[in-house]
Amino acid sequence: MEEFKFKSKSVEDLSKIPVDQLASVVNSSLRRRMKRGFTDQQKKLIEKVEKAKKNGKPIKTHLREMFILPSFVGITINVHNGKEFVPVAIKPDMVFHRLGEFAITVKQVRHGTPGLSATRSSSFVPIK
């Protein structure tokens, strides 16, 4: 199996690069995001990830817009989809995608048979 590379750099190489220099590797939207800096919630999530790498516990978060850093690879993050927390195991090819992309918010609708009084014709009862 071929090793994942992002712009000819492996995940190990990317994880060694400091976050401020990582901006030169990513696309423009993430570069602008990194220039503005991380919010307090995002900084807390990054700290939790570092702790989770040591103890192996999954993390819960509502930060669907947080993009996956190379240091996140190998852990499980439970991302909230609006109803429940969906476990997302971070793999190398998920780097620089957003967490929300992997926790689908809408289910596929499965229409069953119509129920009682669903239509006009089903409400008709003949009189005998």
C-alpha positions in Angstrom: 0.0 0.0 0.0 1.3 3.4 -0.9 2.1 5.9 1.8 -0.1 9.0 1.9 1.7 12.2 1.0 0.4 15.8 0.9 2.3 17.9 -1.6 5.2 15.4 -1.5 5.5 15.5 2.3 4.6 12.6 4.5 2.3 13.0 7.6 5.4 12.6 9.9 7.2 15.4 8.1 4.0 17.6 8.3 3.6 16.9 12.0 7.2 18.1 12.7 6.5 21.5 11.0 5.3 24.3 13.4 1.7 25.5 12.8 2.8 29.0 11.7 5.0 27.5 8.9 2.4 24.9 8.0 0.4 27.7 6.4 2.8 27.7 3.5 1.8 24.1 2.6 -2.0 24.3 2.7 -4.5 25.9 0.4 -5.6 29.5 0.6 -8.7 29.1 2.8 -6.8 27.3 5.5 -3.8 29.6 5.1 -6.1 32.6 5.9 -7.6 30.7 8.8 -4.1 30.0 10.2 -3.1 33.6 9.8 -6.0 34.8 11.9 -5.1 32.3 14.6 -7.0 29.7 16.5 -9.9 30.4 18.7 -9.8 29.5 22.4 -12.0 26.5 21.8 -9.8 25.3 19.0 -6.7 25.7 21.2 -8.4 23.6 23.9 -9.2 20.9 21.3 -5.5 20.8 20.2 -4.5 20.4 23.9 -7.0 17.6 24.4 -5.7 15.9 21.3 -2.1 15.9 22.7 -3.4 14.4 25.9 -5.5 11.8 24.1 -2.4 10.7 22.1 -0.8 9.7 25.4 -3.8 8.0 27.1 -5.7 6.8 24.0 -9.2 8.1 25.1 -11.6 9.5 22.4 -12.5 13.2 22.5 -15.9 14.8 22.2 -16.3 18.1 20.3 -18.8 20.4 18.7 -16.1 22.1 16.5 -17.2 20.8 13.1 -15.4 23.7 11.4 -12.0 22.8 12.9 -9.6 21.4 10.2 -7.6 18.2 10.9 -4.0 18.9 11.7 -1.3 16.3 11.0 -0.9 15.8 14.8 -4.5 14.5 15.0 -3.7 11.3 13.0 -4.2 8.1 14.8 -6.8 9.2 17.4 -10.6 9.0 17.5 -12.6 12.3 17.8 -16.4 12.1 18.5 -17.9 14.9 16.4 -21.4 16.2 17.1 -23.8 16.0 14.2 -26.7 17.9 15.8 -28.2 14.9 17.5 -25.4 12.7 18.7 -21.6 12.3 18.7 -20.3 10.4 15.7 -16.9 8.7 16.2 -14.4 9.7 13.5 -11.1 7.8 13.4 -8.5 10.2 12.0 -6.5 8.7 9.1 -3.6 10.3 7.1 -5.7 11.1 4.1 -8.1 13.2 6.2 -5.4 15.8 7.0 -6.5 19.4 6.2 -10.2 18.5 5.8 -12.8 19.7 8.3 -14.1 17.5 11.1 -17.7 18.1 10.0 -17.1 16.5 6.6 -16.9 13.1 8.3 -19.9 13.4 10.6 -23.0 13.5 8.3 -25.8 15.7 9.7 -28.8 14.3 7.7 -29.9 10.7 7.4 -31.2 9.2 4.2 -35.1 9.2 4.2 -36.6 5.7 4.0 -40.3 6.0 3.1 -42.4 3.1 4.2 -46.0 2.2 3.5 -48.6 4.8 4.1 -50.2 4.6 7.5 -53.8 4.9 8.6 -55.6 8.0 7.2 -52.5 8.9 5.1 -54.6 9.7 2.0 -58.2 10.4 1.2 -58.8 6.9 -0.3 -57.5 5.2 2.8 -60.0 7.1 5.0 -63.0 5.7 3.1 -64.8 3.0 4.9 -67.8 1.4 3.1 -71.1 1.2 5.1 -72.8 -2.3 5.1 
